[in-house]
Amino acid sequence: MNLDIRNNTLYFGGINTVELAKKYNTPLYIIDEGILTDKIRDLKENFLNKYDNVKVLYASKAFLNTAICKIIKKEGIGLDVVSKGELYTALNANMNADDIIFHGNNKSIDELKMAIDNNISRIIVDSMDELEDIIYLTNKLKKTTNIMFRITPDVRGKTHDYISTGQKDSKFGIPLESIIQACKIAIDSEYINLKGLHFHTGSQLFSNESHLKALRVAFSIIEDLKDETKYTIEELNVGGGFGVFYSDDDTEMDFTHFTDEIMELCEELAKKINIKRPKIMIEPGRWIISKAGITLYEIGNIKDIKGIRKYASVDGGITDNIRPALYNASYTCMISNKADEESIEKVTICGKCCESGDVIIKDAKLPKIEKGDILTVFSTGAYNESMSSNYNKLLRPAVVMLKDSKDYLIKRREELKDLVSRDLVPEFLQNI
Ligand code: LLP
C-alpha cells in the first residue's frame, strides 16, 4: 500500500507522514497518485484490455476534485456524475462530455438541460417522470440524446441496508413491471436514442451474487423487448459496488473475482437469446480510490475511564469521516510517530464533534498514546472527503496529493471566513 517505516516513523508514498502533518496541519486527507493510477491500470489489465466492447466509468461520488478528474482523463477512463455540481466539476476540469454519464433519481430540469446542452454521453433515466421531462426537453431543444434506463432488479446486495439499492423497495430505478413500457415510449420518441439498461445493486459488496442475479433480470428484459419490438439493447451498465478491504472484517479480492463471472454470464445469456453481447459498462468508485487515501489527525485530549474505556480525541471526526457513525464502518490506524512500537493498549479514537456517536475507530490496538501524536487512518480515499461537512462549524481539511515522493496541495483547507462567506444579513438586522 505504498507504506514504509523509517526511524519509527510512518512514510506514505515515500513521504514522512509526521512532516506532512506539520507542513499542512491536521486533519489532512492525503491521496497517493501512484496507488490511484495502479488501481486504474489494474482495471485496464484485468477488464478493459481483457474483454472487447467494455467501458469503465469512475463513480465520482466516491471523491471528486479537479486534480482527480485530470487523472481520470489522463488514464482514459470515463466518469459517472449524479448532480450538476459533479458535472460542473468534471467539465470545468476539461473532461470530455463523451466520457461522462449522468445518474440520479431526481434530476432537476436544470440538470437535465445542462446534460443535454453539454452532449453528455448517456443520461441514466431513473423514473417514468424523468423520462417525461427528457422527452419534453429534447422535443423543445430538437436535440437527440442517448439514454439508458436504470432498472430496479429486485435483487438485494449483501451489504449495509443504507447502501443496498437493487431491492424492490428502493427509491432508485424503474420497477420491472414498467420497464418495457418505458423502453417502448423511448423507442417511439423522436429525439431519444435508447442505448441500454443499467442496474446497481449496492456498495461494498464482496460477492458478485447480486450482480449475477441482476444480469439474468436484465437479459430477460432485453429478450422481452426484442420479442415485442425487435429492438435490441446495445449496452448494459452493471454499476459498481466492488468491495474493498478496510479492516480484518473484510477480505481483499482481486478485481477479476468480480468481473470474470459477470462477463462469462453476459456471453452466455447473450448467446441464449441470440444477440451480440451488449457493451458492458462498470462504475467502480470505492475500488478505485479507497486505498489511495489516508487521513492524518493530531491526538488531543485523552480520557481513561478505568475499567471501562480509554478515549483519545482527534482534531476531526464525523465531519471528515462519517462512515463509522453512518454505516458502522471499521477502519485501521497507526500512530505515525510510533510506527515501530508495539501495540500495548486499546484506545477508542473519537472526534471533536458534540455527538457521542462521533467515533472513528472503536478499541484500536495502539502503542502508548500521547497528546500530540499523529494518527494515520488508512483507506479513507472513498466517501470521506465527498461526505464531509461543517457540522459544529469545523473547517474541512485540505487534500494533498503525493506523486514520486513529492507532495502537492490539491484542495486548500477551509478557512474561518469560508464559514460565513454565504451568510447574508437582512435589512432589518443590519444596524445591530
Ligand atoms: N454506480 C451507482 C449508480 C452508484 O449509486 C454507486 C454508489 C456507484 C456506482 C459506486 O459504488 P462503489 O463502487 O463506490 O461502491 N456513501 C456510501 C456509499 C454510497 C454509494 C452510493 N452509490 C459509503 O460510504 O459506503
Residues whose N, C-alpha, C, O or C-beta is under 5 A from the ligand:
A	BS01	LLP	A59 A62 H103 I163 H200 G202 S203 Q204 G239 G240 G241 F242 E283 P284 G285 R286 W287 R323 Y383
